[in-house]
Amino acid sequence: PYLMMYETRTGENYAIDNSNSHQHRWFYYPQMKWDEALVFKVYDSREDGPRFVFHTAFNDPTTPADAPPRQSVEVRTIAMWD
């Protein structure tokens, strides 16, 4: 885990490096509309399948200079059941 040091606590996060970059797959959705959303499952306690998803942002060099700024909303929820 990647440690995040705060004044009153220490948090943990996961980070990736380039050692396995040949196995990474990244997806880009350039035509999304305002009423569409991507949903990431960012953690699963089950160990027999995917458990984490890494995501990022980048500057798109094809964006017109007069394009409106991108807007983004992040919402985190927790679902637990037996």
Salt bridges, closest charged atoms under 4 A:
ASP44 OD2 - LYS41 NZ 3.08
ASP48 OD2 - ARG46 NH2 2.87
GLU74 OE2 - ARG76 NE 2.58
